[in-house]
Amino acid sequence: MISIDRFLSDEQDPKAVEKVIGKLNDLLTSGEEILYLGVQKKPAVNLLPDSIAITNKRIFYCEPGNLGLTMNFKDISWKSVKEVSFKEEFFGSKFICVPQHGENIVTEFIPKIQARKLHQAANQQLEAYKELLHQQKLEENRAMASTLNPSPQPVADFPIVEKEIAEPEPIQIAEVVEEPEDETTLKLRKLKTLYDKHLITQEEYEAKKAAILDSF
């Protein structure tokens, strides 16, 4: 059973708090806790006040029914809340919840200090929810980037083998040894030179050539 003492710090109606907490205790889910409870204080008759409970998962609106014999609970989760605000008036304040869709939820005659603390607690939870969404989005983006651009697989290091370059074999240059010309060859060469220079006729060239060869 949840202790009601911590929800009586701002002059909340103890009977209303006890009744609401007793019912809410059965509605809370795993890991859910009540952070603040504001109780309506009507200027004339305040026998059956409405209450607003802020938890770490949602806002509860608690309305007595059947002359206080029953309680009606409505809730709105933080993902469905766009913003919250309050407006101070002569008799207390209006606590206003603006949902993502639909009409605003307005509760009147909330004591001013309670309205401020409801507003503070609700804003803290809204910011926490937005931060959670932001972190989830970052994780999704990282996961998507990892899928689209997988990490390169390490390449095995293979030893670098230096290929030996064969040195070209030296070119063998044959040495040409000129043999001295013999006397017959020399005579024939001179005879041919004379003929080429038209110093002798062809008949003379043929005759002398024959004579040289005969003497060989």
PyRosetta script that sets phi, psi and omega in degrees:
from pyrosetta import init, pose_from_sequence

init()
pose = pose_from_sequence("MISIDRFLSDEQDPKAVEKVIGKLNDLLTSGEEILYLGVQKKPAVNLLPDSIAITNKRIFYCEPGNLGLTMNFKDISWKSVKEVSFKEEFFGSKFICVPQHGENIVTEFIPKIQARKLHQAANQQLEAYKELLHQQKLEENRAMASTLNPSPQPVADFPIVEKEIAEPEPIQIAEVVEEPEDETTLKLRKLKTLYDKHLITQEEYEAKKAAILDSF")
pose.set_psi(1, 135.4)
pose.set_omega(1, -179.5)
pose.set_phi(2, -77.5)
pose.set_psi(2, 133.5)
pose.set_omega(2, 176.5)
pose.set_phi(3, -72.8)
pose.set_psi(3, 137.4)
pose.set_omega(3, -177.3)
pose.set_phi(4, -92.0)
pose.set_psi(4, -7.1)
pose.set_omega(4, -172.6)
pose.set_phi(5, -58.7)
pose.set_psi(5, -41.2)
pose.set_omega(5, -176.2)
pose.set_phi(6, -72.9)
pose.set_psi(6, -8.5)
pose.set_omega(6, 178.3)
pose.set_phi(7, -101.4)
pose.set_psi(7, 14.2)
pose.set_omega(7, -179.8)
pose.set_phi(8, -115.9)
pose.set_psi(8, 17.4)
pose.set_omega(8, -173.9)
pose.set_phi(9, -73.9)
pose.set_psi(9, -20.5)
pose.set_omega(9, -175.7)
pose.set_phi(10, -121.5)
pose.set_psi(10, 42.4)
pose.set_omega(10, 175.2)
pose.set_phi(11, 62.3)
pose.set_psi(11, 33.2)
pose.set_omega(11, 173.5)
pose.set_phi(12, -67.8)
pose.set_psi(12, 151.3)
pose.set_omega(12, 178.0)
pose.set_phi(13, -68.2)
pose.set_psi(13, 116.0)
pose.set_omega(13, -176.0)
pose.set_phi(14, -59.5)
pose.set_psi(14, -38.7)
pose.set_omega(14, -179.1)
pose.set_phi(15, -66.2)
pose.set_psi(15, -42.7)
pose.set_omega(15, 178.7)
pose.set_phi(16, -64.7)
pose.set_psi(16, -42.4)
pose.set_omega(16, -179.7)
pose.set_phi(17, -62.3)
pose.set_psi(17, -45.2)
pose.set_omega(17, -178.6)
pose.set_phi(18, -61.4)
pose.set_psi(18, -42.9)
pose.set_omega(18, -179.0)
pose.set_phi(19, -66.3)
pose.set_psi(19, -44.4)
pose.set_omega(19, -177.9)
pose.set_phi(20, -66.5)
pose.set_psi(20, -47.7)
pose.set_omega(20, -178.3)
pose.set_phi(21, -61.1)
pose.set_psi(21, -40.3)
pose.set_omega(21, 179.4)
pose.set_phi(22, -59.9)
pose.set_psi(22, -38.5)
pose.set_omega(22, 178.9)
pose.set_phi(23, -78.0)
pose.set_psi(23, -40.9)
pose.set_omega(23, -177.9)
pose.set_phi(24, -63.9)
pose.set_psi(24, -30.1)
pose.set_omega(24, -178.8)
pose.set_phi(25, -54.4)
pose.set_psi(25, -32.2)
pose.set_omega(25, -179.0)
pose.set_phi(26, -86.1)
pose.set_psi(26, -12.9)
pose.set_omega(26, -176.5)
pose.set_phi(27, -98.4)
pose.set_psi(27, -16.3)
pose.set_omega(27, -177.4)
pose.set_phi(28, -69.7)
pose.set_psi(28, 140.3)
pose.set_omega(28, 178.0)
pose.set_phi(29, -90.9)
pose.set_psi(29, 175.6)
pose.set_omega(29, -179.6)
pose.set_phi(30, -60.2)
pose.set_psi(30, 128.8)
pose.set_omega(30, 179.6)
pose.set_phi(31, 81.0)
pose.set_psi(31, 2.6)
pose.set_omega(31, -178.6)
pose.set_phi(32, -96.2)
pose.set_psi(32, 138.0)
pose.set_omega(32, 178.6)
pose.set_phi(33, -139.7)
pose.set_psi(33, 150.7)
pose.set_omega(33, 177.9)
pose.set_phi(34, -81.9)
pose.set_psi(34, 127.1)
pose.set_omega(34, -178.0)
pose.set_phi(35, -97.9)
pose.set_psi(35, -35.9)
pose.set_omega(35, 179.0)
pose.set_phi(36, -157.6)
pose.set_psi(36, 151.2)
pose.set_omega(36, -179.7)
pose.set_phi(37, -134.7)
pose.set_psi(37, 121.3)
pose.set_omega(37, 176.5)
pose.set_phi(38, -108.3)
pose.set_psi(38, 138.7)
pose.set_omega(38, -177.2)
pose.set_phi(39, -120.4)
pose.set_psi(39, 131.4)
pose.set_omega(39, 180.0)
pose.set_phi(40, -61.2)
pose.set_psi(40, 143.6)
pose.set_omega(40, 176.0)
pose.set_phi(41, -133.8)
pose.set_psi(41, 95.1)
pose.set_omega(41, -176.8)
pose.set_phi(42, -74.0)
pose.set_psi(42, 148.0)
pose.set_omega(42, -174.8)
pose.set_phi(43, -68.1)
pose.set_psi(43, -28.6)
pose.set_omega(43, -178.0)
pose.set_phi(44, -104.4)
pose.set_psi(44, -91.3)
pose.set_omega(44, 179.9)
pose.set_phi(45, -94.9)
pose.set_psi(45, 127.1)
pose.set_omega(45, -176.4)
pose.set_phi(46, -125.0)
pose.set_psi(46, 38.9)
pose.set_omega(46, -176.0)
pose.set_phi(47, -70.5)
pose.set_psi(47, -37.6)
pose.set_omega(47, -176.2)
pose.set_phi(48, -125.0)
pose.set_psi(48, 72.4)
pose.set_omega(48, -177.6)
pose.set_phi(49, -75.1)
pose.set_psi(49, 148.1)
pose.set_omega(49, 171.1)
pose.set_phi(50, -79.8)
pose.set_psi(50, 160.1)
pose.set_omega(50, 178.3)
pose.set_phi(51, -134.9)
pose.set_psi(51, 155.8)
pose.set_omega(51, 176.0)
pose.set_phi(52, -128.2)
pose.set_psi(52, 124.9)
pose.set_omega(52, 178.9)
pose.set_phi(53, -114.5)
pose.set_psi(53, 130.4)
pose.set_omega(53, 176.4)
pose.set_phi(54, -101.5)
pose.set_psi(54, 122.3)
pose.set_omega(54, 173.7)
pose.set_phi(55, -115.9)
pose.set_psi(55, 175.6)
pose.set_omega(55, 179.3)
pose.set_phi(56, -76.5)
pose.set_psi(56, -0.2)
pose.set_omega(56, 179.5)
pose.set_phi(57, -122.0)
pose.set_psi(57, -21.9)
pose.set_omega(57, -174.8)
pose.set_phi(58, -168.4)
pose.set_psi(58, 178.3)
pose.set_omega(58, 172.7)
pose.set_phi(59, -109.9)
pose.set_psi(59, 129.8)
pose.set_omega(59, 175.0)
pose.set_phi(60, -102.9)
pose.set_psi(60, 133.2)
pose.set_omega(60, 170.7)
pose.set_phi(61, -108.7)
pose.set_psi(61, 119.7)
pose.set_omega(61, -173.7)
pose.set_phi(62, -114.4)
pose.set_psi(62, 116.0)
pose.set_omega(62, -177.0)
pose.set_phi(63, -123.1)
pose.set_psi(63, 123.9)
pose.set_omega(63, 176.5)
pose.set_phi(64, -66.3)
pose.set_psi(64, 147.0)
pose.set_omega(64, 177.7)
pose.set_phi(65, -136.9)
pose.set_psi(65, 164.2)
pose.set_omega(65, 179.6)
pose.set_phi(66, 53.3)
pose.set_psi(66, 48.3)
pose.set_omega(66, 177.9)
pose.set_phi(67, 58.7)
pose.set_psi(67, 35.3)
pose.set_omega(67, 176.6)
pose.set_phi(68, 89.3)
pose.set_psi(68, 0.8)
pose.set_omega(68, -179.5)
pose.set_phi(69, -78.0)
pose.set_psi(69, -25.8)
pose.set_omega(69, -179.6)
pose.set_phi(70, -129.0)
pose.set_psi(70, 167.8)
pose.set_omega(70, 176.7)
pose.set_phi(71, -128.6)
pose.set_psi(71, 133.8)
pose.set_omega(71, 175.9)
pose.set_phi(72, -104.0)
pose.set_psi(72, 129.2)
pose.set_omega(72, -178.4)
pose.set_phi(73, -118.1)
pose.set_psi(73, 130.7)
pose.set_omega(73, 171.5)
pose.set_phi(74, -125.3)
pose.set_psi(74, 143.2)
pose.set_omega(74, -179.4)
pose.set_phi(75, -136.7)
pose.set_psi(75, 156.6)
pose.set_omega(75, 176.5)
pose.set_phi(76, -139.6)
pose.set_psi(76, 125.5)
pose.set_omega(76, -176.9)
pose.set_phi(77, -77.0)
pose.set_psi(77, 159.7)
pose.set_omega(77, -176.3)
pose.set_phi(78, -64.0)
pose.set_psi(78, -29.2)
pose.set_omega(78, 178.9)
pose.set_phi(79, -68.5)
pose.set_psi(79, -18.9)
pose.set_omega(79, -179.6)
pose.set_phi(80, -97.9)
pose.set_psi(80, -0.6)
pose.set_omega(80, -178.2)
pose.set_phi(81, -99.0)
pose.set_psi(81, 127.2)
pose.set_omega(81, 177.0)
pose.set_phi(82, -84.4)
pose.set_psi(82, -48.2)
pose.set_omega(82, 178.0)
pose.set_phi(83, -164.6)
pose.set_psi(83, 165.6)
pose.set_omega(83, 175.9)
pose.set_phi(84, -129.2)
pose.set_psi(84, 154.0)
pose.set_omega(84, 177.9)
pose.set_phi(85, -156.0)
pose.set_psi(85, 171.3)
pose.set_omega(85, 173.8)
pose.set_phi(86, -142.9)
pose.set_psi(86, 154.6)
pose.set_omega(86, -178.5)
pose.set_phi(87, -131.5)
pose.set_psi(87, 117.2)
pose.set_omega(87, -179.4)
pose.set_phi(88, -77.1)
pose.set_psi(88, 135.0)
pose.set_omega(88, 179.0)
pose.set_phi(89, -130.2)
pose.set_psi(89, -175.5)
pose.set_omega(89, -177.3)
pose.set_phi(90, -64.6)
pose.set_psi(90, -45.8)
pose.set_omega(90, 176.8)
pose.set_phi(91, -102.4)
pose.set_psi(91, 85.2)
pose.set_omega(91, 178.1)
pose.set_phi(92, 74.7)
pose.set_psi(92, -154.1)
pose.set_omega(92, -176.5)
pose.set_phi(93, -134.2)
pose.set_psi(93, 159.3)
pose.set_omega(93, 170.5)
pose.set_phi(94, -97.4)
pose.set_psi(94, 129.6)
pose.set_omega(94, 173.3)
pose.set_phi(95, -101.9)
pose.set_psi(95, 123.3)
pose.set_omega(95, -171.4)
pose.set_phi(96, -118.3)
pose.set_psi(96, 126.7)
pose.set_omega(96, 174.3)
pose.set_phi(97, -112.4)
pose.set_psi(97, 124.5)
pose.set_omega(97, 179.4)
pose.set_phi(98, -103.2)
pose.set_psi(98, 109.0)
pose.set_omega(98, -179.1)
pose.set_phi(99, -78.8)
pose.set_psi(99, 165.5)
pose.set_omega(99, 176.5)
pose.set_phi(100, -63.2)
pose.set_psi(100, -33.5)
pose.set_omega(100, 179.7)
pose.set_phi(101, -138.9)
pose.set_psi(101, 144.3)
pose.set_omega(101, 177.3)
pose.set_phi(102, 97.4)
pose.set_psi(102, -173.9)
pose.set_omega(102, -175.4)
pose.set_phi(103, -83.6)
pose.set_psi(103, 157.3)
pose.set_omega(103, 177.6)
pose.set_phi(104, -65.0)
pose.set_psi(104, 147.8)
pose.set_omega(104, 177.0)
pose.set_phi(105, -103.8)
pose.set_psi(105, 114.9)
pose.set_omega(105, -174.3)
pose.set_phi(106, -118.1)
pose.set_psi(106, 128.5)
pose.set_omega(106, 176.0)
pose.set_phi(107, -120.0)
pose.set_psi(107, 122.4)
pose.set_omega(107, -176.8)
pose.set_phi(108, -94.6)
pose.set_psi(108, 168.5)
pose.set_omega(108, 173.0)
pose.set_phi(109, 61.0)
pose.set_psi(109, 35.4)
pose.set_omega(109, 171.8)
pose.set_phi(110, -87.2)
pose.set_psi(110, 126.4)
pose.set_omega(110, 177.5)
pose.set_phi(111, -50.7)
pose.set_psi(111, 142.3)
pose.set_omega(111, -170.4)
pose.set_phi(112, -57.0)
pose.set_psi(112, -45.4)
pose.set_omega(112, -178.8)
pose.set_phi(113, -65.5)
pose.set_psi(113, -35.6)
pose.set_omega(113, 177.7)
pose.set_phi(114, -69.6)
pose.set_psi(114, -38.3)
pose.set_omega(114, 178.7)
pose.set_phi(115, -62.6)
pose.set_psi(115, -40.2)
pose.set_omega(115, 178.9)
pose.set_phi(116, -63.7)
pose.set_psi(116, -42.3)
pose.set_omega(116, -177.8)
pose.set_phi(117, -73.2)
pose.set_psi(117, -33.4)
pose.set_omega(117, 172.4)
pose.set_phi(118, -60.9)
pose.set_psi(118, -45.3)
pose.set_omega(118, -179.5)
pose.set_phi(119, -62.6)
pose.set_psi(119, -43.5)
pose.set_omega(119, -179.9)
pose.set_phi(120, -64.0)
pose.set_psi(120, -47.5)
pose.set_omega(120, -178.9)
pose.set_phi(121, -64.2)
pose.set_psi(121, -42.0)
pose.set_omega(121, -179.7)
pose.set_phi(122, -65.0)
pose.set_psi(122, -41.8)
pose.set_omega(122, 179.7)
pose.set_phi(123, -64.9)
pose.set_psi(123, -38.4)
pose.set_omega(123, 177.9)
pose.set_phi(124, -61.3)
pose.set_psi(124, -41.1)
pose.set_omega(124, 179.9)
pose.set_phi(125, -70.6)
pose.set_psi(125, -35.8)
pose.set_omega(125, 176.5)
pose.set_phi(126, -63.2)
pose.set_psi(126, -43.7)
pose.set_omega(126, 179.2)
pose.set_phi(127, -64.5)
pose.set_psi(127, -40.7)
pose.set_omega(127, 179.0)
pose.set_phi(128, -63.2)
pose.set_psi(128, -39.3)
pose.set_omega(128, 179.8)
pose.set_phi(129, -67.6)
pose.set_psi(129, -41.3)
pose.set_omega(129, 178.7)
pose.set_phi(130, -64.2)
pose.set_psi(130, -39.1)
pose.set_omega(130, 178.3)
pose.set_phi(131, -65.2)
pose.set_psi(131, -39.0)
pose.set_omega(131, 177.1)
pose.set_phi(132, -61.6)
pose.set_psi(132, -44.0)
pose.set_omega(132, 177.5)
pose.set_phi(133, -61.3)
pose.set_psi(133, -40.9)
pose.set_omega(133, -179.8)
pose.set_phi(134, -61.8)
pose.set_psi(134, -45.2)
pose.set_omega(134, 179.7)
pose.set_phi(135, -64.1)
pose.set_psi(135, -40.5)
pose.set_omega(135, 178.6)
pose.set_phi(136, -62.9)
pose.set_psi(136, -39.1)
pose.set_omega(136, 179.0)
pose.set_phi(137, -64.3)
pose.set_psi(137, -41.5)
pose.set_omega(137, 178.4)
pose.set_phi(138, -62.5)
pose.set_psi(138, -42.0)
pose.set_omega(138, 179.2)
pose.set_phi(139, -63.5)
pose.set_psi(139, -40.6)
pose.set_omega(139, 178.6)
pose.set_phi(140, -63.7)
pose.set_psi(140, -41.7)
pose.set_omega(140, 179.8)
pose.set_phi(141, -64.4)
pose.set_psi(141, -39.8)
pose.set_omega(141, 178.8)
pose.set_phi(142, -64.9)
pose.set_psi(142, -42.6)
pose.set_omega(142, -179.9)
pose.set_phi(143, -63.3)
pose.set_psi(143, -40.8)
pose.set_omega(143, -179.9)
pose.set_phi(144, -66.8)
pose.set_psi(144, -42.1)
pose.set_omega(144, 179.3)
pose.set_phi(145, -64.5)
pose.set_psi(145, -37.0)
pose.set_omega(145, 179.2)
pose.set_phi(146, -66.4)
pose.set_psi(146, -35.8)
pose.set_omega(146, 179.4)
pose.set_phi(147, -70.9)
pose.set_psi(147, -41.5)
pose.set_omega(147, -177.9)
pose.set_phi(148, -74.8)
pose.set_psi(148, -33.1)
pose.set_omega(148, -178.0)
pose.set_phi(149, -125.9)
pose.set_psi(149, 76.4)
pose.set_omega(149, -179.1)
pose.set_phi(150, -63.2)
pose.set_psi(150, 150.7)
pose.set_omega(150, 180.0)
pose.set_phi(151, -63.2)
pose.set_psi(151, 137.0)
pose.set_omega(151, 179.7)
pose.set_phi(152, -63.9)
pose.set_psi(152, 139.3)
pose.set_omega(152, 178.8)
pose.set_phi(153, -73.2)
pose.set_psi(153, 139.3)
pose.set_omega(153, 179.8)
pose.set_phi(154, -62.4)
pose.set_psi(154, 137.6)
pose.set_omega(154, -179.9)
pose.set_phi(155, -91.7)
pose.set_psi(155, 129.8)
pose.set_omega(155, -178.7)
pose.set_phi(156, -65.1)
pose.set_psi(156, 138.4)
pose.set_omega(156, 178.9)
pose.set_phi(157, -83.3)
pose.set_psi(157, 117.0)
pose.set_omega(157, 176.8)
pose.set_phi(158, -104.4)
pose.set_psi(158, 139.4)
pose.set_omega(158, 179.8)
pose.set_phi(159, -63.4)
pose.set_psi(159, 139.8)
pose.set_omega(159, 179.5)
pose.set_phi(160, -84.4)
pose.set_psi(160, 119.8)
pose.set_omega(160, -179.1)
pose.set_phi(161, -98.9)
pose.set_psi(161, 119.4)
pose.set_omega(161, 179.5)
pose.set_phi(162, -82.4)
pose.set_psi(162, 123.4)
pose.set_omega(162, 179.9)
pose.set_phi(163, -79.3)
pose.set_psi(163, 127.2)
pose.set_omega(163, 178.9)
pose.set_phi(164, -74.1)
pose.set_psi(164, 129.6)
pose.set_omega(164, 179.2)
pose.set_phi(165, -95.1)
pose.set_psi(165, 117.7)
pose.set_omega(165, -178.1)
pose.set_phi(166, -68.0)
pose.set_psi(166, 131.1)
pose.set_omega(166, 178.1)
pose.set_phi(167, -73.9)
pose.set_psi(167, 138.1)
pose.set_omega(167, -179.9)
pose.set_phi(168, -64.8)
pose.set_psi(168, 139.8)
pose.set_omega(168, 178.3)
pose.set_phi(169, -70.0)
pose.set_psi(169, 141.9)
pose.set_omega(169, -179.7)
pose.set_phi(170, -62.9)
pose.set_psi(170, 139.6)
pose.set_omega(170, -179.8)
pose.set_phi(171, -76.4)
pose.set_psi(171, 124.9)
pose.set_omega(171, 178.9)
pose.set_phi(172, -81.6)
pose.set_psi(172, 120.4)
pose.set_omega(172, 179.4)
pose.set_phi(173, -103.6)
pose.set_psi(173, 116.7)
pose.set_omega(173, -179.8)
pose.set_phi(174, -71.5)
pose.set_psi(174, 134.0)
pose.set_omega(174, 179.8)
pose.set_phi(175, -85.5)
pose.set_psi(175, 121.5)
pose.set_omega(175, -178.8)
pose.set_phi(176, -93.8)
pose.set_psi(176, 119.0)
pose.set_omega(176, 179.1)
pose.set_phi(177, -105.8)
pose.set_psi(177, 116.9)
pose.set_omega(177, -180.0)
pose.set_phi(178, -82.2)
pose.set_psi(178, 126.7)
pose.set_omega(178, 177.6)
pose.set_phi(179, -85.4)
pose.set_psi(179, 142.4)
pose.set_omega(179, 179.6)
pose.set_phi(180, -65.7)
pose.set_psi(180, 140.2)
pose.set_omega(180, -179.0)
pose.set_phi(181, -71.5)
pose.set_psi(181, 142.9)
pose.set_omega(181, 177.8)
pose.set_phi(182, -80.0)
pose.set_psi(182, 176.4)
pose.set_omega(182, -173.6)
pose.set_phi(183, -68.9)
pose.set_psi(183, -37.0)
pose.set_omega(183, -179.0)
pose.set_phi(184, -65.3)
pose.set_psi(184, -45.7)
pose.set_omega(184, -179.8)
pose.set_phi(185, -62.9)
pose.set_psi(185, -41.1)
pose.set_omega(185, 179.9)
pose.set_phi(186, -61.6)
pose.set_psi(186, -40.7)
pose.set_omega(186, 179.2)
pose.set_phi(187, -64.8)
pose.set_psi(187, -42.6)
pose.set_omega(187, 179.5)
pose.set_phi(188, -64.0)
pose.set_psi(188, -39.3)
pose.set_omega(188, 179.6)
pose.set_phi(189, -63.4)
pose.set_psi(189, -43.5)
pose.set_omega(189, -179.4)
pose.set_phi(190, -65.5)
pose.set_psi(190, -37.9)
pose.set_omega(190, 179.8)
pose.set_phi(191, -64.7)
pose.set_psi(191, -41.0)
pose.set_omega(191, -179.6)
pose.set_phi(192, -66.2)
pose.set_psi(192, -36.3)
pose.set_omega(192, 179.6)
pose.set_phi(193, -65.2)
pose.set_psi(193, -42.1)
pose.set_omega(193, 178.7)
pose.set_phi(194, -61.5)
pose.set_psi(194, -42.3)
pose.set_omega(194, -179.4)
pose.set_phi(195, -66.1)
pose.set_psi(195, -41.2)
pose.set_omega(195, -179.0)
pose.set_phi(196, -64.0)
pose.set_psi(196, -28.7)
pose.set_omega(196, -179.5)
pose.set_phi(197, -90.8)
pose.set_psi(197, 7.8)
pose.set_omega(197, 177.9)
pose.set_phi(198, 60.1)
pose.set_psi(198, 33.2)
pose.set_omega(198, 177.0)
pose.set_phi(199, -87.8)
pose.set_psi(199, -18.6)
pose.set_omega(199, 175.5)
pose.set_phi(200, -133.9)
pose.set_psi(200, 159.0)
pose.set_omega(200, 179.3)
pose.set_phi(201, -83.8)
pose.set_psi(201, 171.9)
pose.set_omega(201, -178.9)
pose.set_phi(202, -66.3)
pose.set_psi(202, -36.0)
pose.set_omega(202, -179.5)
pose.set_phi(203, -64.9)
pose.set_psi(203, -40.2)
pose.set_omega(203, 179.4)
pose.set_phi(204, -66.6)
pose.set_psi(204, -39.4)
pose.set_omega(204, -179.4)
pose.set_phi(205, -62.6)
pose.set_psi(205, -44.1)
pose.set_omega(205, -178.1)
pose.set_phi(206, -67.2)
pose.set_psi(206, -37.8)
pose.set_omega(206, -177.0)
pose.set_phi(207, -68.1)
pose.set_psi(207, -47.2)
pose.set_omega(207, -179.6)
pose.set_phi(208, -66.6)
pose.set_psi(208, -36.7)
pose.set_omega(208, 179.4)
pose.set_phi(209, -60.8)
pose.set_psi(209, -42.0)
pose.set_omega(209, 179.5)
pose.set_phi(210, -65.7)
pose.set_psi(210, -37.8)
pose.set_omega(210, -179.1)
pose.set_phi(211, -67.9)
pose.set_psi(211, -40.6)
pose.set_omega(211, -179.8)
pose.set_phi(212, -64.9)
pose.set_psi(212, -43.6)
pose.set_omega(212, -178.6)
pose.set_phi(213, -66.2)
pose.set_psi(213, -32.0)
pose.set_omega(213, 179.6)
pose.set_phi(214, -68.6)
pose.set_psi(214, -31.4)
pose.set_omega(214, -179.1)
pose.set_phi(215, -82.1)
pose.set_psi(215, -5.4)
pose.set_omega(215, -178.3)
pose.set_phi(216, -72.6)
pose.dump_pdb("model.pdb")
